[in-house]
Amino acid sequence: MPTLEWLKQEFDYGYDSGDIMTTRPDAQRAKEEHMIGGSYFNFYRKFLHAKLRPNDRVLELGPGQGSWTRAILSLIPEGEVHTCDFQDVTPWLAPDRYAGRLFCHQVEDNSFAVLPDSYFDLFFSFGVFVHCNLPLIGEILANALAKMKPGGLAVHNYGDWTKLTKWGWDRGGVPFEFTTLPDDKIWWPRNTRENMAAMARQSGWNVVEPDLGFFQRDGIILLERPIA
């Protein structure tokens, strides 16, 4: 772990974070918010609502059962969401319900070869990079860069071991014994705010904010594709 084969198999059930768009969380979201130390709804309202425009095109990596997909679609009534996942997510996301605004791509790698270049306004993921080591994150960021419009943004949730240690391993839902094991033996690879920002820059992105500060356990990085 975390190899591509592990990632393809581990989440075949379709990860679900509950309903993002309600002020009162359901049981699944409440469980996750307790571990992450923050409100998904606040992130949805205070960041996504502020940044997304009605006709934006969004690339989402690893949507699972579509908790964040539905939240994003609610904010872009004239836009599009294209999801990339190792699983066939169409039974969960039901793209036919969205009148040609939702496109679900089942992929075998992180090349994003199925997508057009210079097309997207936002590259988004939540709950994906926490399970990826830094080289894999770098590969994803580098390959996605050409798919973004110049000036396009990326926002990703990622694991930050410095914050996790401060927040508490038990409270964060991550086994403390991972601290003694190599990254290929754990499902929450080592990462920090500093390493994440450095990898993003190495992959060609401008780092707007290494951590937006919405959560106690994890980071949320905001990136921009350089205009020139």
C-alpha positions as CSV (number, residue, x, y, z in Angstrom):
1,M,0.0,0.0,0.0
2,P,-0.8,2.5,-1.5
3,T,-0.2,0.9,-4.9
4,L,-2.5,1.5,-7.8
5,E,-3.8,-2.1,-7.5
6,W,-4.6,-1.5,-3.8
7,L,-6.4,1.8,-4.6
8,K,-8.4,0.1,-7.3
9,Q,-9.6,-2.7,-5.0
10,E,-9.9,-1.0,-1.6
11,F,-12.8,1.4,-2.6
12,D,-14.8,-0.8,-4.9
13,Y,-17.8,-0.4,-2.6
14,G,-17.9,3.3,-3.4
15,Y,-16.9,5.6,-0.5
16,D,-19.7,7.7,0.9
17,S,-19.3,10.9,3.0
18,G,-23.0,11.5,3.6
19,D,-25.0,14.6,2.6
20,I,-22.6,17.6,2.3
21,M,-25.3,20.2,1.7
22,T,-27.3,20.1,4.9
23,T,-26.5,22.1,8.1
24,R,-27.2,19.1,10.3
25,P,-25.0,16.1,9.3
26,D,-26.3,12.6,8.8
27,A,-24.7,9.8,10.7
28,Q,-22.0,9.0,8.1
29,R,-21.0,12.7,7.8
30,A,-21.0,13.2,11.5
31,K,-18.7,10.3,12.0
32,E,-16.2,11.7,9.5
33,E,-16.4,15.2,10.8
34,H,-15.7,14.0,14.3
35,M,-12.5,12.4,13.0
36,I,-11.4,15.2,10.7
37,G,-12.2,18.0,13.1
38,G,-14.3,20.3,11.0
39,S,-17.6,20.8,9.1
40,Y,-17.9,19.6,5.5
41,F,-20.9,22.0,5.1
42,N,-18.7,25.0,6.1
43,F,-16.2,24.0,3.5
44,Y,-18.9,23.6,0.9
45,R,-20.5,27.0,1.8
46,K,-17.5,29.1,2.6
47,F,-15.1,27.9,-0.1
48,L,-16.8,26.0,-2.9
49,H,-19.8,28.3,-3.0
50,A,-17.5,31.3,-3.1
51,K,-15.1,30.0,-5.8
52,L,-17.4,28.2,-8.2
53,R,-19.2,30.1,-11.0
54,P,-22.5,28.8,-12.5
55,N,-20.8,27.7,-15.8
56,D,-17.6,26.3,-14.4
57,R,-16.2,22.9,-15.6
58,V,-14.9,20.7,-12.7
59,L,-12.6,17.7,-12.8
60,E,-13.2,15.5,-9.8
61,L,-10.8,12.7,-8.9
62,G,-12.2,9.7,-7.0
63,P,-15.9,10.6,-6.4
64,G,-16.9,7.3,-4.9
65,Q,-20.7,7.5,-4.3
66,G,-20.8,11.2,-5.2
67,S,-21.2,13.1,-1.9
68,W,-19.0,15.9,-3.1
69,T,-20.1,15.5,-6.8
70,R,-23.7,16.3,-5.9
71,A,-22.6,19.3,-3.8
72,I,-20.5,20.7,-6.7
73,L,-23.2,20.2,-9.2
74,S,-25.6,22.2,-7.0
75,L,-23.3,25.2,-7.4
76,I,-22.8,25.0,-11.2
77,P,-26.2,24.8,-12.8
78,E,-24.8,25.7,-16.2
79,G,-21.5,23.9,-15.8
80,E,-20.1,20.3,-16.0
81,V,-18.5,17.8,-13.7
82,H,-16.2,15.1,-15.1
83,T,-15.3,12.4,-12.6
84,C,-12.3,10.0,-12.9
85,D,-12.4,6.8,-10.8
86,F,-11.0,3.3,-11.0
87,Q,-14.6,2.1,-10.4
88,D,-17.7,2.4,-12.6
89,V,-19.4,5.1,-10.5
90,T,-22.4,5.6,-12.9
91,P,-24.8,3.4,-10.8
92,W,-24.1,5.6,-7.8
93,L,-23.9,9.0,-9.5
94,A,-26.7,8.5,-12.1
95,P,-25.3,11.0,-14.7
96,D,-28.6,10.7,-16.7
97,R,-30.3,12.8,-14.0
98,Y,-28.1,15.8,-14.8
99,A,-29.1,16.6,-18.4
100,G,-25.6,16.2,-19.8
101,R,-23.7,18.0,-17.0
102,L,-22.1,15.0,-15.4
103,F,-19.6,12.7,-17.2
104,C,-18.2,9.7,-15.4
105,H,-14.9,8.3,-16.7
106,Q,-13.7,4.9,-15.5
107,V,-9.9,4.9,-15.9
108,E,-7.0,2.5,-15.4
109,D,-4.4,5.0,-14.5
110,N,-3.8,8.6,-13.5
111,S,-2.9,9.9,-17.0
112,F,-6.2,11.8,-17.5
113,A,-5.8,10.9,-21.2
114,V,-9.5,10.7,-21.7
115,L,-10.0,14.4,-21.0
116,P,-9.4,17.5,-23.2
117,D,-6.6,19.9,-22.5
118,S,-7.1,23.4,-21.2
119,Y,-10.8,22.6,-20.4
120,F,-11.3,22.7,-16.7
121,D,-11.7,25.6,-14.2
122,L,-11.3,23.5,-11.0
123,F,-9.6,20.2,-10.2
124,F,-11.1,18.8,-7.0
125,S,-10.7,15.8,-4.7
126,F,-11.6,14.9,-1.2
127,G,-10.5,11.8,0.7
128,V,-8.1,10.7,-2.2
129,F,-4.7,12.2,-1.5
130,V,-4.8,11.1,2.2
131,H,-4.3,7.6,0.8
132,C,-1.6,8.5,-1.8
133,N,2.2,8.8,-1.2
134,L,4.0,11.9,-2.4
135,P,5.3,10.4,-5.7
136,L,1.8,9.4,-6.6
137,I,0.4,12.8,-5.7
138,G,3.1,14.4,-7.8
139,E,2.2,12.2,-10.8
140,I,-1.5,13.1,-10.4
141,L,-0.9,16.8,-10.2
142,A,1.6,16.8,-13.1
143,N,-0.7,14.9,-15.4
144,A,-3.8,17.0,-14.5
145,L,-2.0,20.3,-15.1
146,A,-2.5,20.4,-18.9
147,K,-6.2,19.6,-18.5
148,M,-6.7,22.9,-16.6
149,K,-7.4,26.3,-18.2
150,P,-4.5,28.8,-17.5
151,G,-5.4,30.3,-14.2
152,G,-7.5,27.3,-13.3
153,L,-7.6,26.2,-9.7
154,A,-7.1,22.9,-7.8
155,V,-8.2,22.2,-4.3
156,H,-7.3,18.9,-2.6
157,N,-7.8,17.4,0.8
158,Y,-4.5,15.7,2.0
159,G,-3.0,14.0,5.0
160,D,-0.8,16.1,7.2
161,W,1.0,14.1,9.9
162,T,2.0,17.2,11.8
163,K,-1.7,18.2,12.2
164,L,-2.7,14.6,12.8
165,T,-0.2,14.2,15.7
166,K,-1.5,17.4,17.3
167,W,-5.1,16.5,16.8
168,G,-4.6,12.9,18.0
169,W,-4.3,9.6,16.2
170,D,-7.2,7.9,18.0
171,R,-9.5,10.9,17.5
172,G,-8.4,11.1,13.9
173,G,-9.1,7.4,13.2
174,V,-5.6,6.6,12.0
175,P,-3.6,3.8,13.8
176,F,-0.7,5.2,15.8
177,E,1.4,2.1,14.9
178,F,1.6,3.6,11.3
179,T,4.4,5.8,12.7
180,T,6.7,2.8,13.0
181,L,5.9,1.3,9.6
182,P,7.1,2.2,6.0
183,D,4.7,3.9,3.6
184,D,4.2,0.7,1.6
185,K,2.7,-1.0,4.6
186,I,0.1,1.7,5.6
187,W,-3.0,3.2,4.1
188,W,-2.3,6.8,5.4
189,P,1.1,7.7,3.9
190,R,3.4,10.3,5.4
191,N,2.8,13.9,4.3
192,T,3.0,17.4,5.7
193,R,1.9,20.9,4.6
194,E,5.5,21.7,3.6
195,N,6.0,18.5,1.6
196,M,2.6,18.8,-0.1
197,A,3.4,22.4,-1.2
198,A,6.8,21.4,-2.5
199,M,5.4,18.5,-4.5
200,A,2.8,20.8,-6.0
201,R,5.4,23.3,-7.1
202,Q,7.6,20.6,-8.5
203,S,4.6,19.4,-10.5
204,G,4.2,22.8,-12.2
205,W,1.5,24.4,-10.0
206,N,1.5,27.8,-8.2
207,V,0.7,27.3,-4.5
208,V,-2.0,29.9,-3.6
209,E,-2.4,28.5,0.0
210,P,-0.8,25.3,1.4
211,D,-3.7,24.8,3.8
212,L,-7.0,26.7,3.9
213,G,-7.4,25.7,7.5
214,F,-10.9,24.2,7.5
215,F,-10.0,21.0,9.3
216,Q,-8.0,20.0,12.4
217,R,-6.6,16.7,11.2
218,D,-6.1,17.3,7.4
219,G,-4.9,20.0,5.1
220,I,-6.7,21.6,2.2
221,I,-4.3,22.9,-0.5
222,L,-5.3,25.5,-3.0
223,L,-3.3,25.6,-6.3
224,E,-3.4,27.6,-9.6
225,R,-2.2,26.6,-13.0
226,P,0.2,29.3,-14.1
227,I,-1.2,31.7,-16.7
228,A,2.1,31.9,-18.6
